[in-house]
Amino acid sequence: MDMPILRFELEGLKRSFMAVLNDYNKELEQMVQKAMNEYCTPENLESIINAKAASIIRMIIEEEMERFCLDSEEIREAIRNAVIAQPSSFNQKETNQD
């Protein structure tokens, strides 16, 4: 028994599919370009740069202050003395209950 031979011609479908993708790619590129133009205004970029710079500067200052305080025995001693000199809340409660 002879089996029928089926032959599909996909070349036309492939070309039309590629054309649709190419058109979609152009539309997508235009949408991205429009979004970038709207977002990347000089004012918006300046605001983003200033906010990030301020954040980084704050972080660096905090790190340096932490390092300074951790490395300074004088500051540690002053804090230790201040804590010891303060009456504890537990002692104040005992005094108030008497």
C-alpha positions in Angstrom: 0.0 0.0 0.0 1.4 3.4 -1.0 1.3 6.1 1.6 0.4 9.6 0.3 3.2 12.2 0.5 2.2 15.4 2.2 4.3 18.4 1.4 3.9 21.7 3.2 5.1 24.9 1.8 6.0 27.1 4.7 8.2 29.7 2.9 5.3 32.1 2.4 4.2 31.8 6.0 7.7 32.3 7.2 8.0 35.5 5.1 4.8 37.0 6.4 5.7 36.1 10.0 9.0 37.8 9.7 7.3 40.9 8.2 5.0 41.1 11.2 7.9 40.7 13.6 9.8 43.4 11.8 6.8 45.8 11.9 6.3 45.0 15.6 10.0 45.6 16.3 9.8 49.0 14.7 6.8 50.0 16.8 8.5 48.7 19.9 11.6 50.7 19.2 9.5 53.8 18.7 7.7 53.3 22.0 11.0 52.8 23.8 12.5 55.9 22.2 9.4 57.9 23.2 9.5 56.7 26.8 13.2 57.5 27.0 12.7 61.0 25.6 9.9 61.7 28.0 11.8 60.4 31.0 15.3 61.7 30.3 14.5 65.4 30.5 17.3 67.6 31.9 15.2 68.3 35.0 14.5 64.7 35.7 18.1 63.6 35.1 19.3 66.4 37.4 16.9 65.3 40.1 17.9 61.6 39.9 21.6 62.5 39.9 21.2 64.9 42.9 19.2 62.3 44.9 21.7 59.5 44.2 24.7 61.8 45.0 23.1 62.9 48.3 22.4 59.3 49.2 26.0 58.2 48.5 27.5 61.2 50.4 25.2 60.5 53.4 26.3 56.8 53.4 30.0 57.8 53.2 29.6 60.3 56.0 27.8 57.7 58.2 30.5 55.1 57.5 33.3 57.5 58.3 31.6 58.6 61.6 31.0 55.0 62.6 34.7 54.2 61.8 35.8 57.3 63.7 33.7 56.5 66.8 34.6 52.8 66.8 38.3 53.5 66.5 38.4 56.3 69.1 39.0 55.0 72.6 38.3 58.6 74.0 34.8 58.6 72.5 34.1 55.0 73.7 35.3 56.1 77.2 33.1 59.2 77.2 30.0 57.2 76.1 30.8 54.5 78.7 31.0 57.2 81.4 27.8 58.9 80.3 26.0 55.6 80.4 27.3 54.7 83.9 26.5 58.2 85.2 22.8 58.0 84.1 20.5 56.4 86.7 18.9 53.3 85.2 15.2 53.2 84.7 15.1 50.1 86.9 16.7 52.0 89.8 14.2 54.9 89.4 11.3 52.4 89.5 12.6 50.9 92.8 13.0 54.4 94.3 9.5 55.5 93.2 7.9 52.3 94.7 9.4 52.9 98.2 
